Amino acid sequence: MRTLGDTHDTALLRRLNTRAILLALRQSGPQTLTQLARAAGLSRQTAEAALSDLTERGLAREVAPTEGRAGRPARRFTFRAEAGHVLGLDVGPRRILAMLADLNGDVIEERRLDADEHTPAAERLVLAERAATACVEAAGSARGGLWAAAAGTSGVVDRSGRVSVSTIVPGWTGLDLAGQVGRWFGCPGFAANDANLAAVAEHWRGSARHVDDLVYVLAGYRSGHGLLLDGRLRTGRTGSAGELGGLPLSGWEDSSVVLAEAGRDAAEIFEAAREGDEQALAVVDRLAHGIARGASALVLVVDPELVVVGGGFSRGGESLLARIRAHLAEMCLNPPEVTLSTFGEESIALGAVRMALDHVERERLGL
């Protein structure tokens, strides 16, 4: 007679087998049943049962046989990345960016809307919902529903996705941003600090793919730091980890003050610096000093492998990086490698895509 424990063990084993086949499907293109069984370390019969389960759930499908081969071709199967979608949002003070991605994390739709730093919270949310809805509608309902959505924004965001402190976006403090995003589409919603999500994006598919200990610097009109240790985002007890803006560091100049004194915006300064303008080069050096000053506080504590510079100032390119490296060498015992963000100002929305996809993989795909 089968006991309750036997039934539980059988169900668990079935889930583990299905998970193994799903992982094998996602790791490469179309594969035969034999190839999937070998990759998952399962018997052909067990692999076939797991594949049948995935097909019924809409997560796998058979693909057309390869033409031109003699004899009966082996059946091949692939992961249905289009079975569902995830949404990533960057709700910033001056811009809103929405990205819709499939279950592989590949972005299939984008929408951008300009905003004003003085836009009230209610109006900013309307703009964000409009951009997000445009992405979802452009994809079409036939391509699957929205399985999760996440948003990145300036300020301190706690673990529940509520903005606990925001000094740059008016009316943002106290906003349940995660709940708001989830209600728009009736799906699980999440929210996190912009620099933290940018760090996640760089570690996922960007400049930090090869490291596990990372300091990300969001530099520009928006500023902040993201920290990954052992490949995991570290936000601290309240979500305030890396919020160095209130720390009275000697010589850490506000970039907006530096640019105001120069009488030119960042784009003009960087362009002039590339042409050898001495005044612009001096301004770039001051900006680099401020970035290095902030980053050094984290570098000296965690000794990371890499510092990634993103945000609007990443347009400064190698001329900015060279000065950051020089200043970090003066401030740190063992300065790490410093590089530019792969995704620039798109990294926040992409990190939000990864955050939403993490939930889907954990809760709906069993990964």
C-alpha positions in Angstrom: 0.0 0.0 0.0 1.4 3.4 -0.9 1.7 5.8 2.0 1.3 9.6 2.0 5.1 9.8 2.2 5.5 7.7 -1.0 3.0 10.0 -2.8 4.9 13.1 -1.7 8.2 11.6 -2.7 6.9 10.7 -6.2 5.4 14.1 -6.7 8.7 15.7 -5.7 10.7 13.5 -8.0 8.4 14.3 -10.9 8.9 18.1 -10.2 12.7 17.6 -10.1 12.7 15.7 -13.4 10.5 18.3 -15.1 12.8 21.0 -13.7 15.9 19.2 -15.2 14.3 19.0 -18.6 13.2 22.6 -18.5 16.7 23.7 -17.6 18.1 21.6 -20.5 15.5 23.2 -22.9 16.5 26.7 -21.9 20.2 26.2 -22.2 20.3 25.7 -26.0 18.2 25.6 -29.1 15.9 22.8 -30.4 17.0 19.4 -29.1 15.9 15.8 -29.6 14.4 13.7 -26.8 17.7 11.8 -26.6 19.7 15.0 -26.3 17.4 16.3 -23.6 17.6 13.1 -21.6 21.3 13.1 -21.8 21.6 16.7 -20.8 19.3 16.2 -17.8 20.8 13.0 -16.7 17.5 11.1 -17.1 16.3 8.0 -18.8 14.5 8.6 -22.2 11.2 7.4 -20.7 11.5 9.8 -17.7 12.5 12.7 -20.0 9.5 12.0 -22.3 7.1 12.2 -19.3 8.6 15.4 -18.1 8.6 16.9 -21.6 4.9 15.9 -22.0 4.1 17.8 -18.8 6.0 20.9 -20.1 4.1 20.7 -23.4 0.8 20.6 -21.6 1.7 23.7 -19.6 2.6 25.5 -22.8 6.3 25.8 -22.0 7.6 23.4 -24.7 6.7 22.6 -28.3 7.8 20.4 -31.1 9.6 22.1 -33.9 9.6 21.3 -37.6 12.1 18.7 -38.7 15.3 19.7 -40.4 14.9 19.5 -44.2 17.3 17.7 -46.5 18.1 14.7 -44.2 17.6 11.1 -45.3 15.3 8.9 -43.3 12.9 9.8 -40.7 14.2 12.8 -38.7 14.2 12.7 -34.9 11.6 14.9 -33.2 13.0 18.0 -31.8 11.7 20.3 -29.0 12.3 23.8 -27.8 11.4 26.1 -24.9 8.4 28.4 -25.6 9.8 31.7 -24.4 6.7 33.4 -25.8 4.4 31.6 -23.4 4.5 34.5 -21.0 6.0 38.0 -20.5 7.6 40.1 -17.8 7.7 43.9 -17.6 10.6 46.1 -16.4 10.1 49.8 -15.7 12.4 52.7 -15.0 10.4 55.4 -13.4 12.8 58.3 -13.1 12.6 62.0 -12.4 13.1 62.9 -16.1 12.2 59.8 -18.0 10.1 56.7 -18.0 11.3 53.6 -19.8 9.2 50.4 -20.1 10.6 47.1 -21.4 8.6 44.0 -22.2 10.6 40.7 -22.3 9.8 37.1 -23.0 10.6 34.2 -20.6 14.2 34.2 -21.8 14.6 37.8 -20.8 14.9 39.0 -24.4 13.3 42.5 -24.8 10.6 42.5 -27.5 9.0 45.9 -26.9 10.2 49.3 -25.5 8.4 52.5 -24.8 9.9 55.8 -23.6 8.2 58.9 -22.2 9.7 62.1 -21.1 8.8 63.5 -17.7 9.6 66.6 -15.7 11.4 66.4 -12.3 8.5 68.5 -10.8 5.7 66.2 -12.2 3.4 65.2 -9.3 3.4 61.6 -8.2 -0.1 60.8 -9.5 0.7 62.1 -13.0 4.1 60.3 -13.0 2.3 57.0 -12.3 -0.2 57.7 -15.1 2.8 58.2 -17.5 4.4 55.0 -16.2 1.2 53.0 -16.7 0.8 54.4 -20.2 4.3 53.4 -21.2 3.8 49.9 -19.7 0.4 49.4 -21.3 1.7 50.4 -24.7 4.4 47.7 -24.5 1.9 45.0 -23.4 -0.6 45.9 -26.1 2.1 46.1 -28.8 3.0 42.5 -28.0 -0.5 41.3 -28.4 -2.5 39.0 -26.2 -1.8 35.9 -28.4 1.8 36.0 -27.2 0.9 35.3 -23.6 0.0 37.2 -20.5 2.1 39.3 -18.2 3.4 37.1 -15.5 5.3 39.7 -13.3 6.2 43.3 -13.4 9.0 45.3 -11.6 10.0 48.9 -11.4 13.2 50.8 -10.5 13.2 54.3 -9.1 15.3 56.8 -7.2 15.3 56.7 -3.4 15.3 54.1 -0.7 13.0 51.2 -1.6 12.3 48.6 1.2 12.0 44.9 0.7 8.2 45.1 0.2 8.7 47.5 -2.8 7.6 50.6 -0.9 9.5 53.9 -1.4 10.5 54.8 2.2 12.6 57.9 1.3 12.7 59.9 -1.9 14.3 63.3 -2.2 14.4 63.7 -6.0 10.9 62.6 -7.1 8.1 64.7 -5.6 5.4 62.9 -3.6 7.2 59.5 -3.9 8.0 58.9 -0.2 5.6 56.3 1.2 4.4 55.1 -2.2 3.8 51.3 -2.5 5.3 51.2 -6.0 5.4 47.4 -6.2 1.7 47.2 -5.3 0.8 49.9 -7.8 2.6 48.2 -10.7 1.1 44.8 -9.9 -2.4 46.2 -9.8 -2.1 47.7 -13.3 -2.0 44.2 -14.8 -3.2 41.9 -12.1 0.1 40.2 -11.7 2.8 40.1 -9.0 4.6 43.5 -8.7 8.0 44.4 -7.4 10.1 47.5 -7.0 13.7 48.3 -6.1 16.2 51.2 -6.1 17.5 52.2 -9.5 21.2 51.7 -8.8 20.6 48.3 -7.4 18.7 47.2 -10.4 21.3 48.6 -12.7 23.9 46.5 -10.9 21.7 43.4 -11.4 21.5 44.1 -15.2 25.3 44.5 -15.5 25.9 41.3 -13.7 23.3 39.5 -15.7 24.2 40.4 -19.3 26.6 43.4 -19.1 30.0 44.5 -18.0 30.0 42.5 -14.8 29.1 39.1 -16.2 32.6 37.7 -15.3 32.6 38.9 -11.6 30.7 38.2 -8.5 31.8 41.1 -6.3 30.7 44.4 -7.9 30.2 48.1 -7.0 27.9 49.9 -9.4 28.0 53.7 -9.6 24.9 55.5 -11.0 26.4 58.9 -12.0 24.6 61.8 -13.5 21.4 63.7 -12.6 20.5 60.5 -10.7 23.2 59.2 -8.4 23.6 56.2 -6.2 25.4 52.9 -5.7 24.5 49.3 -6.1 26.4 46.4 -4.4 26.6 42.8 -5.4 28.6 40.3 -3.3 29.0 36.6 -4.2 26.7 37.4 -7.2 23.8 38.5 -4.9 22.4 42.0 -4.6 23.0 43.4 -1.1 20.4 46.1 -0.1 20.7 45.9 3.7 18.1 45.8 6.4 16.0 48.7 5.1 17.1 48.9 1.5 19.6 51.8 2.3 22.8 50.0 1.6 25.0 52.1 -0.7 23.1 55.3 0.0 26.1 57.5 0.6 24.6 60.8 -0.2 24.3 61.9 3.4 27.8 60.9 4.3 30.0 64.0 4.9 33.0 63.0 2.8 35.6 65.7 2.5 36.0 66.8 -1.1 32.9 65.0 -2.4 31.4 67.6 -4.7 27.8 67.5 -5.9 28.0 67.1 -9.7 25.1 69.5 -10.3 27.1 72.2 -8.5 30.2 71.4 -10.6 28.3 71.7 -13.9 26.5 74.9 -12.8 29.8 76.6 -12.1 31.1 75.5 -15.5 28.0 76.9 -17.2 27.6 73.9 -19.5 25.8 70.6 -19.2 27.5 67.2 -19.0 27.1 66.4 -22.7 28.8 69.7 -23.7 31.5 69.2 -21.1 32.3 65.7 -22.3 32.3 66.7 -26.0 34.6 69.6 -25.3 36.9 67.4 -23.3 37.2 65.0 -26.2 38.4 68.0 -28.3 41.1 68.8 -25.8 39.4 71.8 -24.1 41.4 72.4 -20.9 38.6 73.9 -18.9 36.3 71.0 -19.9 39.1 68.5 -18.9 39.4 70.2 -15.5 35.6 69.8 -15.0 35.8 66.2 -16.0 38.5 65.7 -13.5 36.3 67.2 -10.7 33.4 65.0 -11.7 35.7 62.0 -11.7 37.0 62.9 -8.3 33.4 63.0 -6.9 32.5 59.6 -8.4 35.7 58.1 -7.1 35.2 59.6 -3.7 31.8 58.0 -3.3 32.8 54.6 -4.8 35.9 54.5 -2.6 33.8 54.3 0.5 32.4 51.0 -0.7 35.6 49.8 -2.3 37.5 50.1 1.0 34.9 48.1 2.9 34.1 45.2 0.5 37.2 45.1 -1.8 35.2 44.3 -5.0 36.6 42.9 -8.2 35.0 45.6 -10.4 33.5 49.1 -10.3 31.0 49.8 -13.1 30.1 53.4 -14.0 26.7 53.9 -15.4 24.0 56.6 -15.7 24.2 59.8 -17.8 27.9 60.4 -17.0 28.8 57.1 -18.7 28.8 59.1 -21.9 32.0 60.6 -20.7 33.8 57.5 -21.9 37.4 56.7 -21.5 38.4 60.3 -20.6 36.1 60.1 -17.5 37.2 56.5 -16.7 40.9 57.4 -16.8 40.5 60.1 -14.2 38.3 57.9 -12.0 40.9 55.2 -12.1 43.6 57.7 -11.2 41.7 59.1 -8.2 40.7 55.6 -6.9 44.4 54.6 -7.0 45.1 57.5 -4.6 42.2 56.7 -2.3 42.3 52.9 -2.2 45.0 50.4 -1.2 44.2 47.9 -4.0 41.9 49.7 -6.5 39.7 47.4 -8.6 39.2 47.4 -12.3 36.9 50.3 -13.4 34.7 50.0 -16.6 31.7 51.6 -18.2 28.2 50.2 -18.1 27.2 48.1 -21.1 23.6 49.4 -21.1 24.0 53.0 -20.0 20.7 54.5 -19.0 18.8 51.4 -20.0 20.3 49.3 -17.3 17.6 50.2 -14.7 14.7 48.9 -16.7 16.7 45.8 -17.8 17.5 45.1 -14.1 13.7 45.4 -13.4 13.1 42.8 -16.2 15.6 40.5 -14.4 13.8 41.0 -11.1 10.5 40.1 -12.5 12.0 37.1 -14.3 13.5 35.9 -11.1 10.0 35.7 -9.6 8.6 33.9 -12.6 11.5 31.3 -12.7 11.1 30.7 -9.0 7.3 30.6 -8.6 6.0 29.6 -12.0 8.8 27.6 -13.7 10.0 26.0 -10.5 13.7 27.0 -11.1 
